[in-house]
Amino acid sequence: MKAGSFPLRETADGADIMLTLFSTKALLKITLVSFLPLAAAGAPFAFHRAPGQAVTAIETVTLAPAEFSYRVAGDFSRDRMPVNAPLVRSRLPDSLVIMKAEVSEADFGRCVQDGACRVIAQAGSLRSDVPVTGVSWEDAIAYAQWLSGKTGEVWRLPTDEEWVFAAGSRAKDDAIETDTTDFSQRWLAKYEQEAARERNGDRRPRTTGSFGINEHGLLDVAGNVWEWTDTCFIRHDLDSQNRPVGEATTNCGVRVVQGAHRSYVSSFIRDARGGGCSTGTPPDNLGFRLVRDDRSWLKRMVGRAFEQLKPAA
Amino acid sequence: MLTRRTMLACAAVSALLVTAPALADELSSLPHVKVNLVAPPFIHPHEQATKAPPSVIQFRMEVQEKELVIDNDGTKIHAMTFNGSVPGPMMVVHQGDYVELTLINPSTNTLAHNIDFHSSTGALGGGALTLINPGEQVVLRWKATRAGVFVYHCAPGGSMIPWHVVSGMNGAVMVLPRDGLKDETGKPLHYDKAYYIGEQDFYVPRDDKGKYKTYASAGDSYPDTVEVMRKLIPTHEVFNGRVDSLTGKNALQAKVGERVLIIHSQANRDTRPHLIGGHGDYVWETGKFANPPEKDLETWFIRGGSAGAALYTFRQPGIYAYVNHNLIEAVELGATAQFKVDGKWDDDLMKQVQPPSPIKPADKLGALQRPQGNI
């Protein structure tokens, strides 16, 4: 199993219950995530090239696998009533290599310069000490593909689970602290939970490091930039033992974004601040940081070597 | 222009001199009541119906020129305000009362200001008698002859008029019938609480990179601002002076069963309030209480330069968005407030019979009827 697909591990509520829930989808996603970047970059073996001079050293943090508790992303219900998502004990199978800081305006600008990323609307010159914001999930994916091609490594968005692991104490459990299953009460509680957080009236992105460093060495986690993850929105029914019932509905047009609270945003949205009628507090800004997937890289190298051994058709 | 303004200012000052000792004038026998104003969306305590005889209700407002942040990106304008808030505070009196306003223009200000009450009669709504320079004050008294909610705003002449209004200088007066609000049959209507929502259009100039500009002073911002104003497309359309002023921690509050009067003013531009998930039980769309209220409205129209009032009893708990139902203005430009309503959910009014779940084969009608092969 790949990092980020928690299903095979034990849960707080029992053993292996998430297996049926996620395995098929997770496998599908693994396949996509591993190969899409290469195919779409149009330069699958670009890692033979010398890394572009434009790419500056990417500062990462490496986290060894460790157990942590993870509140699954998505909407869950029991007996047709909304309930908190299952809380699982999780452990990533591999070390997680994740960017220390969010991708900066200048970083993103280099991708734009190469014609691989959309021109962003940032006014003024692009700064290397300010996170890029106003980017959609699609923009983030384009950047990851470009960076992978540029470096010969595999860069991708973290899954929600990986993000939570890296965020450590800064990850917020979004379970709603109320006993009721009355949807209106849960709705109000969620609204209040999100509104209660201290927020500065000026929600423009700050310079990198303004929101401090977490215990793992990551900068600005849960600051005023929400970060795209690769995790799709799902909806699933649970039984009385918190085990999934039937098939989940998965909508990959909506992805999980993470920050001061977890949110679900359509993949093409670049600014979620407008919120909506029924939403609570919308994300202030949308940005991202990437993980380096060394396992996929190895697989690809091996795969390529294998290809070269085959006789020409 | 300057001459005229100076003249008017002089006139105002001399008028003040004449009437100042005059607390001994023709109304001195009436009760005088001093009321402290509060900033919107709240409204100072008041009786809905009153047994008191017509009185002189005394208010005091200070004009405050100050920088205000109007959105979450830190966009700043040189606002002009009555008493420091956008909109200015709501004044409540009863029909037949006299409103006596002391208006102060502190010497720290840079501009001349006045006030035009749509609820008053004569002298450009009082504007011609109230133009004051920094360092001056004026007292104006007018009789509240018509019941309703009415806009007031600054109107110091020429291009100054729209500029002051879209810089935040407007508010509302509520003149209640002495025996309170009534439905179309004359039956009394009461409210448990009232909120005043002032909607404001702002026109902030941008630089060549599309970034909102800031200026050293209101005067410096004037030429660019007028240019944006003349295109008639606001950069911001907000409630209570800024984006998100009435959401989250500042969301308006109510309970199921509570009767809430929502007064909505827009001094410059048409708007169309709508309570998402609720209604207007009784709506005085044009805001004048001698007309019977309309009932069960979904959206009501507030003409630019007027105020309206809607009475609604909340029936379900949850979050309600109260918006300008030009949804682009609501969501993109800022004209959204939220009500947080506590209480018990009523399944009879609404129930989710089947939660979102995968489509059942039997419901995939299209699949069954689709002919085989290519069409």
Chai-1 contact restraints between the chains, C-beta under 6 A:
chainA,res_idxA,chainB,res_idxB,connection_type,confidence,min_distance_angstrom,max_distance_angstrom,comment,restraint_id
A,S77,B,P355,contact,1.0,0.0,6.0,A-B,restraint_1
A,R80,B,P355,contact,1.0,0.0,6.0,A-B,restraint_2
A,A123,B,K209,contact,1.0,0.0,6.0,A-B,restraint_3
A,A123,B,G210,contact,1.0,0.0,6.0,A-B,restraint_4
A,A123,B,K211,contact,1.0,0.0,6.0,A-B,restraint_5
A,G124,B,K209,contact,1.0,0.0,6.0,A-B,restraint_6
A,D182,B,W345,contact,1.0,0.0,6.0,A-B,restraint_7
A,S184,B,P317,contact,1.0,0.0,6.0,A-B,restraint_8
A,S184,B,G318,contact,1.0,0.0,6.0,A-B,restraint_9
A,S184,B,W345,contact,1.0,0.0,6.0,A-B,restraint_10
A,W187,B,G318,contact,1.0,0.0,6.0,A-B,restraint_11
A,Y191,B,I319,contact,1.0,0.0,6.0,A-B,restraint_12
A,A195,B,G248,contact,1.0,0.0,6.0,A-B,restraint_13
A,A195,B,K249,contact,1.0,0.0,6.0,A-B,restraint_14
A,D202,B,G74,contact,1.0,0.0,6.0,A-B,restraint_15
A,R203,B,N72,contact,1.0,0.0,6.0,A-B,restraint_16
A,R204,B,D73,contact,1.0,0.0,6.0,A-B,restraint_17
A,R204,B,G74,contact,1.0,0.0,6.0,A-B,restraint_18
A,R235,B,P356,contact,1.0,0.0,6.0,A-B,restraint_19
A,T249,B,P358,contact,1.0,0.0,6.0,A-B,restraint_20
A,G274,B,V331,contact,1.0,0.0,6.0,A-B,restraint_21
A,G274,B,E332,contact,1.0,0.0,6.0,A-B,restraint_22
A,C277,B,I276,contact,1.0,0.0,6.0,A-B,restraint_23
A,C277,B,A321,contact,1.0,0.0,6.0,A-B,restraint_24
A,T281,B,G248,contact,1.0,0.0,6.0,A-B,restraint_25
